[in-house]
Amino acid sequence: MLGAYILFLLIEGTPILLAMVAVGLLFLAVQHFASKRHEKEYREFLYDYLGEHDLD
């Protein structure tokens, strides 16, 4: 009885677990690319600022 219940949970729960993993990976990918874009924009801003305003 317990084995059948565990098997049922595995069969029914696998798509949910896969969906949760897929959503997590998608979130990490979006966060990674967003931070890269933000870092690039910040660097461009700093270079423009330092180029126009000599702080030495």
CHARMM internal coordinates of N, CA and C (Angstrom, degrees):
IC EDIT
DIST 1 N 1 CA 1.4560
DIST 1 CA 1 C 1.5307
ANGL 1 N 1 CA 1 C 110.92
DIST 1 C 2 N 1.3256
ANGL 1 CA 1 C 2 N 116.77
DIHE 1 N 1 CA 1 C 2 N -46.60
DIST 2 N 2 CA 1.4569
ANGL 1 C 2 N 2 CA 120.25
DIHE 1 CA 1 C 2 N 2 CA 179.66
DIST 2 CA 2 C 1.5279
ANGL 2 N 2 CA 2 C 110.71
DIHE 1 C 2 N 2 CA 2 C -66.55
DIST 2 C 3 N 1.3373
ANGL 2 CA 2 C 3 N 116.37
DIHE 2 N 2 CA 2 C 3 N -39.20
DIST 3 N 3 CA 1.4643
ANGL 2 C 3 N 3 CA 120.09
DIHE 2 CA 2 C 3 N 3 CA 178.03
DIST 3 CA 3 C 1.5174
ANGL 3 N 3 CA 3 C 111.65
DIHE 2 C 3 N 3 CA 3 C -62.22
DIST 3 C 4 N 1.3317
ANGL 3 CA 3 C 4 N 116.49
DIHE 3 N 3 CA 3 C 4 N -40.52
DIST 4 N 4 CA 1.4630
ANGL 3 C 4 N 4 CA 120.03
DIHE 3 CA 3 C 4 N 4 CA 178.51
DIST 4 CA 4 C 1.5246
ANGL 4 N 4 CA 4 C 110.56
DIHE 3 C 4 N 4 CA 4 C -65.40
DIST 4 C 5 N 1.3198
ANGL 4 CA 4 C 5 N 116.85
DIHE 4 N 4 CA 4 C 5 N -38.76
DIST 5 N 5 CA 1.4626
ANGL 4 C 5 N 5 CA 120.73
DIHE 4 CA 4 C 5 N 5 CA 179.32
DIST 5 CA 5 C 1.5298
ANGL 5 N 5 CA 5 C 110.64
DIHE 4 C 5 N 5 CA 5 C -66.04
DIST 5 C 6 N 1.3448
ANGL 5 CA 5 C 6 N 116.80
DIHE 5 N 5 CA 5 C 6 N -42.66
DIST 6 N 6 CA 1.4665
ANGL 5 C 6 N 6 CA 120.75
DIHE 5 CA 5 C 6 N 6 CA 178.24
DIST 6 CA 6 C 1.5223
ANGL 6 N 6 CA 6 C 110.13
DIHE 5 C 6 N 6 CA 6 C -64.47
DIST 6 C 7 N 1.3362
ANGL 6 CA 6 C 7 N 117.02
DIHE 6 N 6 CA 6 C 7 N -41.80
DIST 7 N 7 CA 1.4638
ANGL 6 C 7 N 7 CA 120.51
DIHE 6 CA 6 C 7 N 7 CA 177.45
DIST 7 CA 7 C 1.5248
ANGL 7 N 7 CA 7 C 110.53
DIHE 6 C 7 N 7 CA 7 C -62.44
DIST 7 C 8 N 1.3299
ANGL 7 CA 7 C 8 N 117.04
DIHE 7 N 7 CA 7 C 8 N -41.40
DIST 8 N 8 CA 1.4610
ANGL 7 C 8 N 8 CA 121.14
DIHE 7 CA 7 C 8 N 8 CA 177.60
DIST 8 CA 8 C 1.5324
ANGL 8 N 8 CA 8 C 110.59
DIHE 7 C 8 N 8 CA 8 C -61.14
DIST 8 C 9 N 1.3308
ANGL 8 CA 8 C 9 N 116.81
DIHE 8 N 8 CA 8 C 9 N -43.95
DIST 9 N 9 CA 1.4634
ANGL 8 C 9 N 9 CA 119.76
DIHE 8 CA 8 C 9 N 9 CA 179.20
DIST 9 CA 9 C 1.5230
ANGL 9 N 9 CA 9 C 111.50
DIHE 8 C 9 N 9 CA 9 C -64.27
DIST 9 C 10 N 1.3353
ANGL 9 CA 9 C 10 N 116.82
DIHE 9 N 9 CA 9 C 10 N -38.66
DIST 10 N 10 CA 1.4634
ANGL 9 C 10 N 10 CA 119.57
DIHE 9 CA 9 C 10 N 10 CA 178.24
DIST 10 CA 10 C 1.5223
ANGL 10 N 10 CA 10 C 111.34
DIHE 9 C 10 N 10 CA 10 C -64.15
DIST 10 C 11 N 1.3341
ANGL 10 CA 10 C 11 N 116.11
DIHE 10 N 10 CA 10 C 11 N -45.17
DIST 11 N 11 CA 1.4638
ANGL 10 C 11 N 11 CA 120.05
DIHE 10 CA 10 C 11 N 11 CA -178.05
DIST 11 CA 11 C 1.5275
ANGL 11 N 11 CA 11 C 110.70
DIHE 10 C 11 N 11 CA 11 C -67.72
DIST 11 C 12 N 1.3237
ANGL 11 CA 11 C 12 N 116.56
DIHE 11 N 11 CA 11 C 12 N -43.77
DIST 12 N 12 CA 1.4608
ANGL 11 C 12 N 12 CA 120.24
DIHE 11 CA 11 C 12 N 12 CA -177.58
DIST 12 CA 12 C 1.5268
ANGL 12 N 12 CA 12 C 112.21
DIHE 11 C 12 N 12 CA 12 C -79.12
DIST 12 C 13 N 1.3178
ANGL 12 CA 12 C 13 N 117.41
DIHE 12 N 12 CA 12 C 13 N -28.93
DIST 13 N 13 CA 1.4561
ANGL 12 C 13 N 13 CA 120.54
DIHE 12 CA 12 C 13 N 13 CA -175.32
DIST 13 CA 13 C 1.5103
ANGL 13 N 13 CA 13 C 114.55
DIHE 12 C 13 N 13 CA 13 C -87.52
DIST 13 C 14 N 1.3335
ANGL 13 CA 13 C 14 N 117.50
DIHE 13 N 13 CA 13 C 14 N -18.35
DIST 14 N 14 CA 1.4588
ANGL 13 C 14 N 14 CA 120.22
DIHE 13 CA 13 C 14 N 14 CA -176.69
DIST 14 CA 14 C 1.5253
ANGL 14 N 14 CA 14 C 112.65
DIHE 13 C 14 N 14 CA 14 C -60.77
DIST 14 C 15 N 1.3362
ANGL 14 CA 14 C 15 N 120.38
DIHE 14 N 14 CA 14 C 15 N -47.24
DIST 15 N 15 CA 1.4733
ANGL 14 C 15 N 15 CA 118.48
DIHE 14 CA 14 C 15 N 15 CA 178.39
DIST 15 CA 15 C 1.5285
ANGL 15 N 15 CA 15 C 112.64
DIHE 14 C 15 N 15 CA 15 C -61.10
DIST 15 C 16 N 1.3203
ANGL 15 CA 15 C 16 N 116.63
DIHE 15 N 15 CA 15 C 16 N -34.82
DIST 16 N 16 CA 1.4649
ANGL 15 C 16 N 16 CA 119.71
DIHE 15 CA 15 C 16 N 16 CA 178.58
DIST 16 CA 16 C 1.5274
ANGL 16 N 16 CA 16 C 109.91
DIHE 15 C 16 N 16 CA 16 C -67.24
DIST 16 C 17 N 1.3384
ANGL 16 CA 16 C 17 N 116.25
DIHE 16 N 16 CA 16 C 17 N -43.94
DIST 17 N 17 CA 1.4656
ANGL 16 C 17 N 17 CA 119.45
DIHE 16 CA 16 C 17 N 17 CA 178.60
DIST 17 CA 17 C 1.5232
ANGL 17 N 17 CA 17 C 111.25
DIHE 16 C 17 N 17 CA 17 C -63.81
DIST 17 C 18 N 1.3261
ANGL 17 CA 17 C 18 N 116.87
DIHE 17 N 17 CA 17 C 18 N -42.38
DIST 18 N 18 CA 1.4639
ANGL 17 C 18 N 18 CA 120.07
DIHE 17 CA 17 C 18 N 18 CA 178.53
DIST 18 CA 18 C 1.5247
ANGL 18 N 18 CA 18 C 110.84
DIHE 17 C 18 N 18 CA 18 C -63.25
DIST 18 C 19 N 1.3158
ANGL 18 CA 18 C 19 N 117.03
DIHE 18 N 18 CA 18 C 19 N -40.33
DIST 19 N 19 CA 1.4648
ANGL 18 C 19 N 19 CA 120.27
DIHE 18 CA 18 C 19 N 19 CA 178.15
DIST 19 CA 19 C 1.5280
ANGL 19 N 19 CA 19 C 110.59
DIHE 18 C 19 N 19 CA 19 C -64.33
DIST 19 C 20 N 1.3320
ANGL 19 CA 19 C 20 N 116.95
DIHE 19 N 19 CA 19 C 20 N -40.49
DIST 20 N 20 CA 1.4671
ANGL 19 C 20 N 20 CA 120.08
DIHE 19 CA 19 C 20 N 20 CA 178.98
DIST 20 CA 20 C 1.5308
ANGL 20 N 20 CA 20 C 110.74
DIHE 19 C 20 N 20 CA 20 C -65.08
DIST 20 C 21 N 1.3235
ANGL 20 CA 20 C 21 N 117.09
DIHE 20 N 20 CA 20 C 21 N -40.93
DIST 21 N 21 CA 1.4679
ANGL 20 C 21 N 21 CA 120.70
DIHE 20 CA 20 C 21 N 21 CA 178.28
DIST 21 CA 21 C 1.5255
ANGL 21 N 21 CA 21 C 109.98
DIHE 20 C 21 N 21 CA 21 C -65.12
DIST 21 C 22 N 1.3409
ANGL 21 CA 21 C 22 N 117.15
DIHE 21 N 21 CA 21 C 22 N -42.71
DIST 22 N 22 CA 1.4627
ANGL 21 C 22 N 22 CA 120.73
DIHE 21 CA 21 C 22 N 22 CA 179.90
DIST 22 CA 22 C 1.5267
ANGL 22 N 22 CA 22 C 110.98
DIHE 21 C 22 N 22 CA 22 C -62.92
DIST 22 C 23 N 1.3194
ANGL 22 CA 22 C 23 N 117.30
DIHE 22 N 22 CA 22 C 23 N -42.90
DIST 23 N 23 CA 1.4666
ANGL 22 C 23 N 23 CA 120.63
DIHE 22 CA 22 C 23 N 23 CA 178.84
DIST 23 CA 23 C 1.5295
ANGL 23 N 23 CA 23 C 110.11
DIHE 22 C 23 N 23 CA 23 C -64.78
DIST 23 C 24 N 1.3229
ANGL 23 CA 23 C 24 N 117.12
DIHE 23 N 23 CA 23 C 24 N -40.27
DIST 24 N 24 CA 1.4593
ANGL 23 C 24 N 24 CA 120.47
DIHE 23 CA 23 C 24 N 24 CA 178.01
DIST 24 CA 24 C 1.5172
ANGL 24 N 24 CA 24 C 112.30
DIHE 23 C 24 N 24 CA 24 C -63.26
DIST 24 C 25 N 1.3293
ANGL 24 CA 24 C 25 N 117.10
DIHE 24 N 24 CA 24 C 25 N -43.98
DIST 25 N 25 CA 1.4648
ANGL 24 C 25 N 25 CA 120.56
DIHE 24 CA 24 C 25 N 25 CA 178.21
DIST 25 CA 25 C 1.5200
ANGL 25 N 25 CA 25 C 111.44
DIHE 24 C 25 N 25 CA 25 C -65.57
DIST 25 C 26 N 1.3224
ANGL 25 CA 25 C 26 N 116.90
DIHE 25 N 25 CA 25 C 26 N -39.46
DIST 26 N 26 CA 1.4616
ANGL 25 C 26 N 26 CA 120.66
DIHE 25 CA 25 C 26 N 26 CA 177.30
DIST 26 CA 26 C 1.5279
ANGL 26 N 26 CA 26 C 110.50
DIHE 25 C 26 N 26 CA 26 C -62.50
DIST 26 C 27 N 1.3260
ANGL 26 CA 26 C 27 N 116.40
DIHE 26 N 26 CA 26 C 27 N -43.25
DIST 27 N 27 CA 1.4614
ANGL 26 C 27 N 27 CA 120.42
DIHE 26 CA 26 C 27 N 27 CA 178.00
DIST 27 CA 27 C 1.5284
ANGL 27 N 27 CA 27 C 110.93
DIHE 26 C 27 N 27 CA 27 C -60.78
DIST 27 C 28 N 1.3362
ANGL 27 CA 27 C 28 N 117.05
DIHE 27 N 27 CA 27 C 28 N -44.60
DIST 28 N 28 CA 1.4613
ANGL 27 C 28 N 28 CA 120.29
DIHE 27 CA 27 C 28 N 28 CA -179.90
DIST 28 CA 28 C 1.5262
ANGL 28 N 28 CA 28 C 111.54
DIHE 27 C 28 N 28 CA 28 C -64.10
DIST 28 C 29 N 1.3430
ANGL 28 CA 28 C 29 N 116.83
DIHE 28 N 28 CA 28 C 29 N -39.54
DIST 29 N 29 CA 1.4605
ANGL 28 C 29 N 29 CA 120.11
DIHE 28 CA 28 C 29 N 29 CA 179.05
DIST 29 CA 29 C 1.5259
ANGL 29 N 29 CA 29 C 110.97
DIHE 28 C 29 N 29 CA 29 C -64.96
DIST 29 C 30 N 1.3196
ANGL 29 CA 29 C 30 N 116.62
DIHE 29 N 29 CA 29 C 30 N -44.96
DIST 30 N 30 CA 1.4671
ANGL 29 C 30 N 30 CA 120.04
DIHE 29 CA 29 C 30 N 30 CA 179.31
DIST 30 CA 30 C 1.5246
ANGL 30 N 30 CA 30 C 110.46
DIHE 29 C 30 N 30 CA 30 C -62.87
DIST 30 C 31 N 1.3217
ANGL 30 CA 30 C 31 N 116.62
DIHE 30 N 30 CA 30 C 31 N -42.47
DIST 31 N 31 CA 1.4613
ANGL 30 C 31 N 31 CA 120.80
DIHE 30 CA 30 C 31 N 31 CA 179.74
DIST 31 CA 31 C 1.5309
ANGL 31 N 31 CA 31 C 110.81
DIHE 30 C 31 N 31 CA 31 C -63.87
DIST 31 C 32 N 1.3286
ANGL 31 CA 31 C 32 N 116.75
DIHE 31 N 31 CA 31 C 32 N -40.03
DIST 32 N 32 CA 1.4626
ANGL 31 C 32 N 32 CA 121.33
DIHE 31 CA 31 C 32 N 32 CA -179.63
DIST 32 CA 32 C 1.5232
ANGL 32 N 32 CA 32 C 110.89
DIHE 31 C 32 N 32 CA 32 C -63.28
DIST 32 C 33 N 1.3507
ANGL 32 CA 32 C 33 N 116.43
DIHE 32 N 32 CA 32 C 33 N -50.23
DIST 33 N 33 CA 1.4581
ANGL 32 C 33 N 33 CA 119.50
DIHE 32 CA 32 C 33 N 33 CA -177.53
DIST 33 CA 33 C 1.5251
ANGL 33 N 33 CA 33 C 111.36
DIHE 32 C 33 N 33 CA 33 C -69.26
DIST 33 C 34 N 1.3299
ANGL 33 CA 33 C 34 N 117.70
DIHE 33 N 33 CA 33 C 34 N -33.84
DIST 34 N 34 CA 1.4643
ANGL 33 C 34 N 34 CA 120.11
DIHE 33 CA 33 C 34 N 34 CA 177.74
DIST 34 CA 34 C 1.5219
ANGL 34 N 34 CA 34 C 110.48
DIHE 33 C 34 N 34 CA 34 C -66.26
DIST 34 C 35 N 1.3215
ANGL 34 CA 34 C 35 N 117.37
DIHE 34 N 34 CA 34 C 35 N -40.23
DIST 35 N 35 CA 1.4634
ANGL 34 C 35 N 35 CA 119.06
DIHE 34 CA 34 C 35 N 35 CA -179.92
DIST 35 CA 35 C 1.5236
ANGL 35 N 35 CA 35 C 110.36
DIHE 34 C 35 N 35 CA 35 C -69.60
DIST 35 C 36 N 1.3335
ANGL 35 CA 35 C 36 N 117.82
DIHE 35 N 35 CA 35 C 36 N -34.88
DIST 36 N 36 CA 1.4658
ANGL 35 C 36 N 36 CA 120.21
DIHE 35 CA 35 C 36 N 36 CA 177.62
DIST 36 CA 36 C 1.5227
ANGL 36 N 36 CA 36 C 110.28
DIHE 35 C 36 N 36 CA 36 C -64.96
DIST 36 C 37 N 1.3389
ANGL 36 CA 36 C 37 N 116.94
DIHE 36 N 36 CA 36 C 37 N -42.83
DIST 37 N 37 CA 1.4600
ANGL 36 C 37 N 37 CA 120.36
DIHE 36 CA 36 C 37 N 37 CA 179.82
DIST 37 CA 37 C 1.5226
ANGL 37 N 37 CA 37 C 110.25
DIHE 36 C 37 N 37 CA 37 C -65.61
DIST 37 C 38 N 1.3239
ANGL 37 CA 37 C 38 N 115.76
DIHE 37 N 37 CA 37 C 38 N -42.42
DIST 38 N 38 CA 1.4585
ANGL 37 C 38 N 38 CA 119.81
DIHE 37 CA 37 C 38 N 38 CA -179.83
DIST 38 CA 38 C 1.5292
ANGL 38 N 38 CA 38 C 110.20
DIHE 37 C 38 N 38 CA 38 C -64.02
DIST 38 C 39 N 1.3295
ANGL 38 CA 38 C 39 N 116.61
DIHE 38 N 38 CA 38 C 39 N -40.29
DIST 39 N 39 CA 1.4624
ANGL 38 C 39 N 39 CA 120.36
DIHE 38 CA 38 C 39 N 39 CA 179.23
DIST 39 CA 39 C 1.5254
ANGL 39 N 39 CA 39 C 110.38
DIHE 38 C 39 N 39 CA 39 C -63.44
DIST 39 C 40 N 1.3277
ANGL 39 CA 39 C 40 N 116.83
DIHE 39 N 39 CA 39 C 40 N -40.52
DIST 40 N 40 CA 1.4673
ANGL 39 C 40 N 40 CA 120.86
DIHE 39 CA 39 C 40 N 40 CA 179.60
DIST 40 CA 40 C 1.5282
ANGL 40 N 40 CA 40 C 110.30
DIHE 39 C 40 N 40 CA 40 C -64.05
DIST 40 C 41 N 1.3397
ANGL 40 CA 40 C 41 N 116.89
DIHE 40 N 40 CA 40 C 41 N -45.37
DIST 41 N 41 CA 1.4631
ANGL 40 C 41 N 41 CA 120.05
DIHE 40 CA 40 C 41 N 41 CA 179.09
DIST 41 CA 41 C 1.5266
ANGL 41 N 41 CA 41 C 110.65
DIHE 40 C 41 N 41 CA 41 C -63.20
DIST 41 C 42 N 1.3156
ANGL 41 CA 41 C 42 N 117.65
DIHE 41 N 41 CA 41 C 42 N -39.01
DIST 42 N 42 CA 1.4612
ANGL 41 C 42 N 42 CA 121.25
DIHE 41 CA 41 C 42 N 42 CA 179.90
DIST 42 CA 42 C 1.5271
ANGL 42 N 42 CA 42 C 110.61
DIHE 41 C 42 N 42 CA 42 C -66.07
DIST 42 C 43 N 1.3277
ANGL 42 CA 42 C 43 N 116.81
DIHE 42 N 42 CA 42 C 43 N -41.76
DIST 43 N 43 CA 1.4642
ANGL 42 C 43 N 43 CA 119.79
DIHE 42 CA 42 C 43 N 43 CA 178.22
DIST 43 CA 43 C 1.5245
ANGL 43 N 43 CA 43 C 110.84
DIHE 42 C 43 N 43 CA 43 C -63.47
DIST 43 C 44 N 1.3525
ANGL 43 CA 43 C 44 N 116.76
DIHE 43 N 43 CA 43 C 44 N -43.07
DIST 44 N 44 CA 1.4625
ANGL 43 C 44 N 44 CA 119.69
DIHE 43 CA 43 C 44 N 44 CA 178.48
DIST 44 CA 44 C 1.5232
ANGL 44 N 44 CA 44 C 110.58
DIHE 43 C 44 N 44 CA 44 C -61.72
DIST 44 C 45 N 1.3261
ANGL 44 CA 44 C 45 N 116.98
DIHE 44 N 44 CA 44 C 45 N -41.15
DIST 45 N 45 CA 1.4638
ANGL 44 C 45 N 45 CA 120.57
DIHE 44 CA 44 C 45 N 45 CA 177.86
DIST 45 CA 45 C 1.5309
ANGL 45 N 45 CA 45 C 110.62
DIHE 44 C 45 N 45 CA 45 C -62.04
DIST 45 C 46 N 1.3460
ANGL 45 CA 45 C 46 N 116.34
DIHE 45 N 45 CA 45 C 46 N -44.63
DIST 46 N 46 CA 1.4645
ANGL 45 C 46 N 46 CA 119.44
DIHE 45 CA 45 C 46 N 46 CA -179.57
DIST 46 CA 46 C 1.5183
ANGL 46 N 46 CA 46 C 111.40
DIHE 45 C 46 N 46 CA 46 C -63.73
DIST 46 C 47 N 1.3369
ANGL 46 CA 46 C 47 N 116.83
DIHE 46 N 46 CA 46 C 47 N -42.93
DIST 47 N 47 CA 1.4605
ANGL 46 C 47 N 47 CA 119.42
DIHE 46 CA 46 C 47 N 47 CA 179.93
DIST 47 CA 47 C 1.5228
ANGL 47 N 47 CA 47 C 110.52
DIHE 46 C 47 N 47 CA 47 C -63.98
DIST 47 C 48 N 1.3274
ANGL 47 CA 47 C 48 N 117.24
DIHE 47 N 47 CA 47 C 48 N -41.50
DIST 48 N 48 CA 1.4647
ANGL 47 C 48 N 48 CA 120.23
DIHE 47 CA 47 C 48 N 48 CA 177.86
DIST 48 CA 48 C 1.5233
ANGL 48 N 48 CA 48 C 110.33
DIHE 47 C 48 N 48 CA 48 C -63.60
DIST 48 C 49 N 1.3187
ANGL 48 CA 48 C 49 N 116.71
DIHE 48 N 48 CA 48 C 49 N -43.79
DIST 49 N 49 CA 1.4643
ANGL 48 C 49 N 49 CA 120.92
DIHE 48 CA 48 C 49 N 49 CA -178.20
DIST 49 CA 49 C 1.5261
ANGL 49 N 49 CA 49 C 110.80
DIHE 48 C 49 N 49 CA 49 C -65.59
DIST 49 C 50 N 1.3331
ANGL 49 CA 49 C 50 N 116.26
DIHE 49 N 49 CA 49 C 50 N -46.00
DIST 50 N 50 CA 1.4617
ANGL 49 C 50 N 50 CA 119.30
DIHE 49 CA 49 C 50 N 50 CA -178.67
DIST 50 CA 50 C 1.5190
ANGL 50 N 50 CA 50 C 111.12
DIHE 49 C 50 N 50 CA 50 C -69.71
DIST 50 C 51 N 1.3376
ANGL 50 CA 50 C 51 N 116.52
DIHE 50 N 50 CA 50 C 51 N -29.04
DIST 51 N 51 CA 1.4569
ANGL 50 C 51 N 51 CA 119.19
DIHE 50 CA 50 C 51 N 51 CA 178.15
DIST 51 CA 51 C 1.5153
ANGL 51 N 51 CA 51 C 112.07
DIHE 50 C 51 N 51 CA 51 C -70.61
DIST 51 C 52 N 1.3356
ANGL 51 CA 51 C 52 N 116.84
DIHE 51 N 51 CA 51 C 52 N -35.95
DIST 52 N 52 CA 1.4599
ANGL 51 C 52 N 52 CA 120.68
DIHE 51 CA 51 C 52 N 52 CA -178.23
DIST 52 CA 52 C 1.5217
ANGL 52 N 52 CA 52 C 112.08
DIHE 51 C 52 N 52 CA 52 C -85.10
DIST 52 C 53 N 1.3118
ANGL 52 CA 52 C 53 N 117.42
DIHE 52 N 52 CA 52 C 53 N -30.86
DIST 53 N 53 CA 1.4646
ANGL 52 C 53 N 53 CA 121.49
DIHE 52 CA 52 C 53 N 53 CA -176.58
DIST 53 CA 53 C 1.5231
ANGL 53 N 53 CA 53 C 108.76
DIHE 52 C 53 N 53 CA 53 C -120.18
DIST 53 C 54 N 1.2959
ANGL 53 CA 53 C 54 N 116.26
DIHE 53 N 53 CA 53 C 54 N 104.08
DIST 54 N 54 CA 1.4614
ANGL 53 C 54 N 54 CA 120.19
DIHE 53 CA 53 C 54 N 54 CA 178.58
DIST 54 CA 54 C 1.5240
ANGL 54 N 54 CA 54 C 108.68
DIHE 53 C 54 N 54 CA 54 C -77.83
DIST 54 C 55 N 1.3287
ANGL 54 CA 54 C 55 N 116.19
DIHE 54 N 54 CA 54 C 55 N 115.45
DIST 55 N 55 CA 1.4608
ANGL 54 C 55 N 55 CA 120.12
DIHE 54 CA 54 C 55 N 55 CA -173.99
DIST 55 CA 55 C 1.5268
ANGL 55 N 55 CA 55 C 113.28
DIHE 54 C 55 N 55 CA 55 C -92.04
DIST 55 C 56 N 1.3241
ANGL 55 CA 55 C 56 N 118.15
DIHE 55 N 55 CA 55 C 56 N 1.62
DIST 56 N 56 CA 1.4775
ANGL 55 C 56 N 56 CA 119.58
DIHE 55 CA 55 C 56 N 56 CA -176.84
DIST 56 CA 56 C 1.4994
ANGL 56 N 56 CA 56 C 111.91
DIHE 55 C 56 N 56 CA 56 C -73.92
END
COOR INIT
IC SEED 1 N 1 CA 1 C
IC BUILD
